[in-house]
């Protein structure tokens, strides 16, 4: 019985230590996300102001923090907003982005972008994974 309790205590201590490590990593990730947002958002804001999307246009949804990008199709837009649909297998989701936003409006380093901008960004961010 004593051995089992010691084992449980060791496992519990390991869990506490891992949770502490996770909290420290999450804090660092949050800090990096804020830094990345300050760098990426101005670039996106400037380019998205010029985008004239159209229904059915192929675009890319990019998450700079996760380093991923995937194709989507524009399903709705106004002069300041675009919504696109991404489909994978049997799942689909809608993504949206403000075209005429200000830096203070951005919460995460991600956006819908036209293919031409994606090509430019892909050359600037070589670790960005995603194909047209």
N, CA, C and O atoms as a DFTB+ gen file, in Angstrom:
528 C
 N C O
     1  1       0.829      -1.198       0.000
     2  2       0.000       0.000       0.000
     3  2       0.871       1.259       0.000
     4  3       0.571       2.231      -0.693
     5  1       1.953       1.229       0.786
     6  2       2.838       2.380       0.873
     7  2       3.469       2.688      -0.486
     8  3       3.582       3.854      -0.865
     9  1       3.888       1.633      -1.232
    10  2       4.476       1.821      -2.562
    11  2       3.494       2.478      -3.531
    12  3       3.872       3.335      -4.330
    13  1       2.226       2.063      -3.447
    14  2       1.214       2.654      -4.330
    15  2       1.008       4.126      -4.008
    16  3       0.878       4.948      -4.916
    17  1       0.977       4.466      -2.727
    18  2       0.799       5.856      -2.331
    19  2       1.998       6.702      -2.740
    20  3       1.840       7.848      -3.160
    21  1       3.193       6.140      -2.618
    22  2       4.390       6.858      -3.060
    23  2       4.349       7.100      -4.571
    24  3       4.717       8.175      -5.044
    25  1       3.903       6.099      -5.317
    26  2       3.790       6.224      -6.760
    27  2       2.771       7.310      -7.125
    28  3       3.009       8.121      -8.020
    29  1       1.643       7.316      -6.427
    30  2       0.622       8.331      -6.665
    31  2       1.178       9.717      -6.350
    32  3       0.929      10.669      -7.090
    33  1       1.923       9.833      -5.265
    34  2       2.517      11.121      -4.886
    35  2       3.513      11.583      -5.948
    36  3       3.558      12.769      -6.271
    37  1       4.306      10.673      -6.490
    38  2       5.263      11.012      -7.542
    39  2       4.544      11.484      -8.805
    40  3       4.942      12.467      -9.430
    41  1       3.493      10.775      -9.165
    42  2       2.729      11.155     -10.352
    43  2       2.067      12.521     -10.164
    44  3       2.044      13.346     -11.077
    45  1       1.537      12.739      -8.975
    46  2       0.899      14.027      -8.684
    47  2       1.927      15.150      -8.748
    48  3       1.631      16.223      -9.275
    49  1       3.114      14.926      -8.228
    50  2       4.174      15.936      -8.270
    51  2       4.587      16.220      -9.718
    52  3       4.820      17.368     -10.096
    53  1       4.672      15.171     -10.505
    54  2       5.024      15.341     -11.918
    55  2       3.958      16.169     -12.640
    56  3       4.288      17.037     -13.449
    57  1       2.690      15.904     -12.350
    58  2       1.602      16.655     -12.964
    59  2       1.683      18.130     -12.585
    60  3       1.518      19.002     -13.439
    61  1       1.935      18.409     -11.319
    62  2       2.056      19.798     -10.866
    63  2       3.216      20.486     -11.582
    64  3       3.078      21.620     -12.041
    65  1       4.349      19.808     -11.675
    66  2       5.512      20.379     -12.361
    67  2       5.217      20.640     -13.844
    68  3       5.583      21.687     -14.378
    69  1       4.566      19.700     -14.491
    70  2       4.218      19.876     -15.907
    71  2       3.229      21.027     -16.089
    72  3       3.340      21.792     -17.047
    73  1       2.271      21.152     -15.183
    74  2       1.327      22.263     -15.260
    75  2       2.042      23.602     -15.091
    76  3       1.693      24.576     -15.760
    77  1       3.036      23.661     -14.207
    78  2       3.830      24.879     -14.036
    79  2       4.603      25.201     -15.312
    80  3       4.663      26.356     -15.733
    81  1       5.194      24.177     -15.927
    82  2       5.918      24.369     -17.179
    83  2       4.972      24.845     -18.281
    84  3       5.302      25.741     -19.058
    85  1       3.807      24.236     -18.333
    86  2       2.815      24.616     -19.331
    87  2       2.412      26.084     -19.153
    88  3       2.299      26.814     -20.138
    89  1       2.197      26.514     -17.927
    90  2       1.819      27.907     -17.660
    91  2       2.922      28.861     -18.117
    92  3       2.635      29.916     -18.684
    93  1       4.173      28.497     -17.874
    94  2       5.298      29.337     -18.297
    95  2       5.388      29.392     -19.821
    96  3       5.637      30.455     -20.390
    97  1       5.188      28.264     -20.477
    98  2       5.213      28.217     -21.943
    99  2       4.062      29.045     -22.508
   100  3       4.251      29.790     -23.471
   101  1       2.886      28.925     -21.926
   102  2       1.729      29.691     -22.404
   103  2       1.965      31.188     -22.262
   104  3       1.569      31.965     -23.130
   105  1       2.602      31.590     -21.184
   106  2       2.931      33.010     -20.980
   107  2       3.891      33.491     -22.067
   108  3       3.735      34.595     -22.590
   109  1       4.879      32.668     -22.406
   110  2       5.832      33.020     -23.457
   111  2       5.139      33.084     -24.822
   112  3       5.404      33.988     -25.613
   113  1       4.262      32.134     -25.092
   114  2       3.513      32.126     -26.353
   115  2       2.657      33.388     -26.462
   116  3       2.599      34.002     -27.527
   117  1       2.000      33.778     -25.384
   118  2       1.183      34.993     -25.393
   119  2       2.026      36.226     -25.708
   120  3       1.602      37.107     -26.456
   121  1       3.219      36.278     -25.130
   122  2       4.122      37.396     -25.378
   123  2       4.560      37.433     -26.844
   124  3       4.585      38.495     -27.465
   125  1       4.902      36.274     -27.384
   126  2       5.320      36.182     -28.791
   127  2       4.156      36.570     -29.704
   128  3       4.355      37.246     -30.714
   129  1       2.952      36.146     -29.351
   130  2       1.776      36.483     -30.160
   131  2       1.592      37.996     -30.222
   132  3       1.295      38.535     -31.288
   133  1       1.763      38.685     -29.104
   134  2       1.635      40.145     -29.089
   135  2       2.715      40.803     -29.942
   136  3       2.443      41.756     -30.672
   137  1       3.940      40.291     -29.849
   138  2       5.032      40.827     -30.664
   139  2       4.756      40.611     -32.145
   140  3       4.949      41.508     -32.965
   141  1       4.302      39.410     -32.470
   142  2       4.019      39.069     -33.859
   143  2       2.887      39.931     -34.399
   144  3       2.930      40.371     -35.548
   145  1       1.896      40.168     -33.589
   146  2       0.765      40.987     -33.996
   147  2       1.223      42.398     -34.345
   148  3       0.759      42.978     -35.326
   149  1       2.131      42.951     -33.546
   150  2       2.637      44.304     -33.810
   151  2       3.420      44.367     -35.121
   152  3       3.468      45.418     -35.760
   153  1       4.031      43.255     -35.527
   154  2       4.819      43.229     -36.756
   155  2       3.936      42.919     -37.971
   156  3       4.040      43.584     -39.002
   157  1       3.074      41.916     -37.848
   158  2       2.295      41.424     -38.983
   159  2       1.073      42.288     -39.291
   160  3       0.772      42.535     -40.458
   161  1       0.375      42.746     -38.268
   162  2      -0.881      43.476     -38.494
   163  2      -0.704      44.705     -39.391
   164  3      -1.505      44.883     -40.309
   165  1       0.300      45.561     -39.176
   166  2       0.424      46.718     -40.074
   167  2       0.594      46.318     -41.540
   168  3       0.043      46.967     -42.428
   169  1       1.345      45.267     -41.790
   170  2       1.535      44.774     -43.158
   171  2       0.201      44.305     -43.747
   172  3      -0.127      44.619     -44.891
   173  1      -0.555      43.557     -42.959
   174  2      -1.850      43.063     -43.430
   175  2      -2.844      44.200     -43.615
   176  3      -3.567      44.238     -44.610
   177  1      -2.885      45.117     -42.670
   178  2      -3.826      46.238     -42.744
   179  2      -3.629      47.009     -44.042
   180  3      -4.594      47.311     -44.744
   181  1      -2.391      47.323     -44.354
   182  2      -2.090      48.095     -45.562
   183  2      -2.539      47.355     -46.825
   184  3      -3.109      47.958     -47.735
   185  1      -2.280      46.057     -46.874
   186  2      -2.620      45.276     -48.069
   187  2      -4.103      44.947     -48.167
   188  3      -4.658      44.928     -49.265
   189  1      -4.752      44.688     -47.039
   190  2      -6.172      44.335     -47.078
   191  2      -7.043      45.518     -47.485
   192  3      -8.122      45.320     -48.044
   193  1      -6.601      46.731     -47.218
   194  2      -7.351      47.918     -47.641
   195  2      -7.516      47.945     -49.160
   196  3      -8.510      48.462     -49.670
   197  1      -6.551      47.392     -49.876
   198  2      -6.542      47.424     -51.346
   199  2      -7.293      46.249     -51.979
   200  3      -7.614      46.292     -53.167
   201  1      -7.573      45.217     -51.210
   202  2      -8.174      44.004     -51.756
   203  2      -9.615      44.255     -52.179
   204  3     -10.401      44.831     -51.426
   205  1      -9.953      43.824     -53.377
   206  2     -11.318      43.889     -53.905
   207  2     -11.800      42.451     -54.128
   208  3     -11.770      41.965     -55.258
   209  1     -12.240      41.767     -53.074
   210  2     -12.628      40.355     -53.228
   211  2     -13.898      40.199     -54.061
   212  3     -14.675      41.140     -54.223
   213  1     -14.088      38.989     -54.585
   214  2     -15.312      38.679     -55.327
   215  2     -15.777      37.274     -54.934
   216  3     -14.970      36.435     -54.533
   217  1     -17.066      37.030     -55.052
   218  2     -17.650      35.740     -54.684
   219  2     -16.987      34.635     -55.509
   220  3     -16.864      34.744     -56.729
   221  1     -16.564      33.574     -54.825
   222  2     -15.923      32.449     -55.490
   223  2     -14.408      32.576     -55.599
   224  3     -13.728      31.622     -55.978
   225  1     -13.879      33.750     -55.269
   226  2     -12.429      33.950     -55.338
   227  2     -11.722      33.027     -54.344
   228  3     -12.156      32.868     -53.203
   229  1     -10.641      32.432     -54.797
   230  2      -9.815      31.611     -53.922
   231  2      -8.908      32.542     -53.124
   232  3      -8.285      33.446     -53.681
   233  1      -8.843      32.313     -51.820
   234  2      -8.008      33.111     -50.928
   235  2      -7.330      32.156     -49.949
   236  3      -7.506      30.940     -50.032
   237  1      -6.570      32.708     -49.039
   238  2      -5.902      31.876     -48.031
   239  2      -6.235      32.399     -46.642
   240  3      -6.280      33.609     -46.418
   241  1      -6.463      31.495     -45.727
   242  2      -6.614      31.834     -44.322
   243  2      -5.268      31.521     -43.673
   244  3      -4.795      30.386     -43.729
   245  1      -4.659      32.524     -43.062
   246  2      -3.319      32.358     -42.487
   247  2      -3.360      32.578     -40.989
   248  3      -3.969      33.530     -40.502
   249  1      -2.708      31.690     -40.269
   250  2      -2.452      31.870     -38.838
   251  2      -0.939      31.914     -38.669
   252  3      -0.268      30.884     -38.739
   253  1      -0.410      33.107     -38.447
   254  2       1.040      33.245     -38.311
   255  2       1.546      32.590     -37.041
   256  3       2.659      32.065     -37.014
   257  1       0.742      32.614     -35.990
   258  2       1.171      32.020     -34.727
   259  2       1.330      30.509     -34.862
   260  3       2.275      29.924     -34.332
   261  1       0.396      29.885     -35.577
   262  2       0.468      28.434     -35.777
   263  2       1.335      28.063     -36.967
   264  3       1.727      26.906     -37.119
   265  1       1.637      29.047     -37.813
   266  2       2.465      28.789     -38.981
   267  2       1.759      27.989     -40.054
   268  3       2.391      27.229     -40.788
   269  1       0.439      28.159     -40.148
   270  2      -0.320      27.395     -41.144
   271  2      -1.144      28.330     -42.026
   272  3      -1.490      29.444     -41.634
   273  1      -1.441      27.850     -43.202
   274  2      -2.308      28.555     -44.136
   275  2      -3.064      27.509     -44.943
   276  3      -2.523      26.451     -45.262
   277  1      -4.313      27.808     -45.271
   278  2      -5.081      26.869     -46.075
   279  2      -6.050      27.647     -46.966
   280  3      -6.476      28.754     -46.638
   281  1      -6.384      27.028     -48.110
   282  2      -7.246      27.722     -49.073
   283  2      -8.696      27.807     -48.607
   284  3      -9.217      26.905     -47.951
   285  1      -9.322      28.909     -48.966
   286  2     -10.735      29.147     -48.704
   287  2     -11.335      29.820     -49.942
   288  3     -10.603      30.292     -50.812
   289  1     -12.658      29.862     -50.014
   290  2     -13.337      30.563     -51.114
   291  2     -14.215      31.654     -50.525
   292  3     -14.949      31.438     -49.561
   293  1     -14.120      32.832     -51.132
   294  2     -14.923      33.971     -50.682
   295  2     -16.400      33.674     -50.930
   296  3     -16.796      33.311     -52.038
   297  1     -17.213      33.834     -49.874
   298  2     -18.655      33.594     -50.005
   299  2     -19.476      34.857     -49.769
   300  3     -20.657      34.904     -50.113
   301  1     -18.855      35.883     -49.183
   302  2     -19.575      37.123     -48.904
   303  2     -18.552      38.233     -48.705
   304  3     -17.452      37.986     -48.210
   305  1     -18.906      39.441     -49.083
   306  2     -18.021      40.577     -48.823
   307  2     -18.793      41.878     -48.898
   308  3     -19.842      41.965     -49.537
   309  1     -18.262      42.873     -48.241
   310  2     -18.734      44.251     -48.354
   311  2     -17.475      45.076     -48.588
   312  3     -16.401      44.517     -48.808
   313  1     -17.595      46.378     -48.543
   314  2     -16.400      47.190     -48.761
   315  2     -15.419      47.110     -47.589
   316  3     -14.271      47.531     -47.727
   317  1     -15.847      46.580     -46.443
   318  2     -14.944      46.524     -45.289
   319  2     -14.852      45.155     -44.626
   320  3     -14.230      45.027     -43.572
   321  1     -15.462      44.122     -45.226
   322  2     -15.551      42.822     -44.576
   323  2     -15.542      41.724     -45.628
   324  3     -16.154      41.868     -46.686
   325  1     -14.854      40.633     -45.342
   326  2     -14.889      39.480     -46.232
   327  2     -15.094      38.220     -45.402
   328  3     -14.535      38.076     -44.314
   329  1     -15.905      37.313     -45.934
   330  2     -16.156      36.027     -45.281
   331  2     -15.850      34.945     -46.304
   332  3     -16.232      35.054     -47.469
   333  1     -15.156      33.897     -45.861
   334  2     -14.786      32.814     -46.778
   335  2     -15.040      31.477     -46.105
   336  3     -15.099      31.373     -44.880
   337  1     -15.190      30.455     -46.940
   338  2     -15.489      29.103     -46.457
   339  2     -14.314      28.195     -46.763
   340  3     -13.813      28.151     -47.886
   341  1     -13.889      27.475     -45.742
   342  2     -12.852      26.466     -45.911
   343  2     -13.460      25.095     -45.713
   344  3     -14.288      24.903     -44.822
   345  1     -13.057      24.136     -46.536
   346  2     -13.606      22.782     -46.454
   347  2     -12.467      21.775     -46.410
   348  3     -11.498      21.867     -47.164
   349  1     -12.609      20.819     -45.514
   350  2     -11.629      19.743     -45.395
   351  2     -12.385      18.452     -45.115
   352  3     -13.004      18.296     -44.062
   353  1     -12.326      17.533     -46.065
   354  2     -13.063      16.284     -45.887
   355  2     -14.554      16.568     -45.777
   356  3     -15.149      17.161     -46.677
   357  1     -15.157      16.138     -44.662
   358  2     -16.583      16.352     -44.433
   359  2     -16.859      17.598     -43.596
   360  3     -18.015      17.901     -43.300
   361  1     -15.823      18.311     -43.218
   362  2     -15.978      19.489     -42.368
   363  2     -15.791      20.765     -43.163
   364  3     -14.990      20.825     -44.095
   365  1     -16.543      21.782     -42.779
   366  2     -16.336      23.094     -43.376
   367  2     -16.533      24.148     -42.286
   368  3     -17.223      23.918     -41.293
   369  1     -15.915      25.298     -42.496
   370  2     -16.014      26.376     -41.524
   371  2     -15.963      27.706     -42.247
   372  3     -15.430      27.807     -43.352
   373  1     -16.521      28.722     -41.614
   374  2     -16.489      30.071     -42.158
   375  2     -15.453      30.894     -41.407
   376  3     -15.317      30.789     -40.188
   377  1     -14.732      31.706     -42.151
   378  2     -13.702      32.585     -41.597
   379  2     -14.003      33.993     -42.087
   380  3     -14.472      34.184     -43.209
   381  1     -13.732      34.973     -41.242
   382  2     -13.996      36.345     -41.657
   383  2     -12.841      37.256     -41.279
   384  3     -12.019      36.936     -40.420
   385  1     -12.806      38.399     -41.947
   386  2     -11.727      39.351     -41.733
   387  2     -12.211      40.746     -42.101
   388  3     -12.919      40.926     -43.091
   389  1     -11.826      41.725     -41.302
   390  2     -12.123      43.120     -41.609
   391  2     -11.094      43.607     -42.627
   392  3      -9.896      43.394     -42.445
   393  1     -11.542      44.247     -43.675
   394  2     -10.631      44.743     -44.702
   395  2     -10.086      46.128     -44.368
   396  3      -8.987      46.487     -44.792
   397  1     -10.837      46.887     -43.626
   398  2     -10.425      48.266     -43.307
   399  2     -10.359      48.434     -41.790
   400  3     -11.109      49.218     -41.209
   401  1      -9.475      47.706     -41.173
   402  2      -9.371      47.745     -39.723
   403  2      -8.182      48.594     -39.275
   404  3      -7.347      49.014     -40.075
   405  1      -8.143      48.823     -37.992
   406  2      -7.038      49.543     -37.375
   407  2      -6.268      48.565     -36.497
   408  3      -6.795      47.522     -36.111
   409  1      -5.044      48.899     -36.189
   410  2      -4.191      48.012     -35.397
   411  2      -4.858      47.626     -34.082
   412  3      -4.746      46.481     -33.643
   413  1      -5.542      48.561     -33.458
   414  2      -6.179      48.281     -32.165
   415  2      -7.296      47.233     -32.286
   416  3      -7.692      46.633     -31.287
   417  1      -7.798      47.014     -33.498
   418  2      -8.874      46.048     -33.716
   419  2      -8.367      44.605     -33.823
   420  3      -9.157      43.668     -33.709
   421  1      -7.085      44.418     -34.038
   422  2      -6.538      43.079     -34.253
   423  2      -6.307      42.374     -32.922
   424  3      -5.731      42.939     -31.992
   425  1      -6.768      41.128     -32.852
   426  2      -6.630      40.343     -31.628
   427  2      -5.652      39.191     -31.776
   428  3      -5.100      38.710     -30.787
   429  1      -5.436      38.748     -33.005
   430  2      -4.540      37.614     -33.253
   431  2      -3.863      37.802     -34.601
   432  3      -4.442      38.390     -35.514
   433  1      -2.626      37.298     -34.729
   434  2      -1.918      37.426     -36.004
   435  2      -2.407      36.406     -37.031
   436  3      -1.710      35.448     -37.366
   437  1      -3.626      36.641     -37.518
   438  2      -4.196      35.766     -38.542
   439  2      -5.135      36.593     -39.402
   440  3      -5.631      37.637     -38.978
   441  1      -5.372      36.111     -40.617
   442  2      -6.238      36.857     -41.534
   443  2      -6.559      36.048     -42.778
   444  3      -5.892      35.065     -43.101
   445  1      -7.598      36.491     -43.463
   446  2      -7.871      36.033     -44.824
   447  2      -7.098      36.956     -45.744
   448  3      -7.115      38.174     -45.569
   449  1      -6.425      36.382     -46.716
   450  2      -5.642      37.209     -47.636
   451  2      -5.827      36.705     -49.069
   452  3      -6.070      35.519     -49.291
   453  1      -5.710      37.621     -50.042
   454  2      -5.764      37.177     -51.442
   455  2      -4.520      36.345     -51.766
   456  3      -3.494      36.447     -51.094
   457  1      -4.633      35.536     -52.792
   458  2      -3.539      34.637     -53.191
   459  2      -2.245      35.404     -53.451
   460  3      -1.172      34.954     -53.051
   461  1      -2.333      36.555     -54.116
   462  2      -1.118      37.322     -54.430
   463  2      -0.376      37.747     -53.156
   464  3       0.852      37.691     -53.099
   465  1      -1.123      38.166     -52.147
   466  2      -0.499      38.545     -50.878
   467  2       0.070      37.318     -50.176
   468  3       1.139      37.386     -49.569
   469  1      -0.640      36.204     -50.258
   470  2      -0.131      34.970     -49.654
   471  2       1.232      34.597     -50.243
   472  3       2.143      34.211     -49.510
   473  1       1.366      34.710     -51.545
   474  2       2.641      34.379     -52.194
   475  2       3.768      35.265     -51.667
   476  3       4.879      34.786     -51.437
   477  1       3.489      36.547     -51.476
   478  2       4.501      37.460     -50.925
   479  2       4.837      37.090     -49.483
   480  3       6.005      37.053     -49.095
   481  1       3.802      36.817     -48.701
   482  2       4.015      36.487     -47.291
   483  2       4.766      35.175     -47.128
   484  3       5.592      35.027     -46.227
   485  1       4.473      34.230     -48.004
   486  2       5.131      32.923     -47.922
   487  2       6.639      33.077     -48.121
   488  3       7.421      32.349     -47.509
   489  1       7.045      34.005     -48.959
   490  2       8.477      34.210     -49.156
   491  2       9.105      34.920     -47.950
   492  3      10.290      34.734     -47.673
   493  1       8.326      35.722     -47.242
   494  2       8.834      36.405     -46.048
   495  2       8.858      35.508     -44.821
   496  3       9.685      35.689     -43.927
   497  1       7.947      34.541     -44.780
   498  2       7.823      33.636     -43.640
   499  2       8.016      32.198     -44.122
   500  3       7.034      31.493     -44.353
   501  1       9.271      31.750     -44.277
   502  2       9.531      30.435     -44.873
   503  2       8.973      29.253     -44.079
   504  3       8.807      28.168     -44.638
   505  1       8.683      29.436     -42.803
   506  2       8.135      28.330     -42.007
   507  2       6.624      28.235     -42.102
   508  3       6.024      27.334     -41.517
   509  1       5.998      29.156     -42.835
   510  2       4.556      29.138     -43.026
   511  2       4.185      27.950     -43.906
   512  3       4.601      27.872     -45.062
   513  1       3.408      27.035     -43.360
   514  2       3.020      25.828     -44.088
   515  2       1.639      26.020     -44.707
   516  3       0.699      26.461     -44.045
   517  1       1.543      25.690     -45.947
   518  2       0.254      25.788     -46.618
   519  2       0.436      25.819     -48.111
   520  3       1.400      26.390     -48.623
   521  1      -0.477      25.215     -48.795
   522  2      -0.424      25.174     -50.253
   523  2      -1.738      25.678     -50.818
   524  3      -2.788      25.618     -50.179
   525  1      -1.639      26.175     -52.039
   526  2      -2.851      26.614     -52.734
   527  2      -3.598      25.407     -53.128
   528  3      -4.666      25.511     -53.733
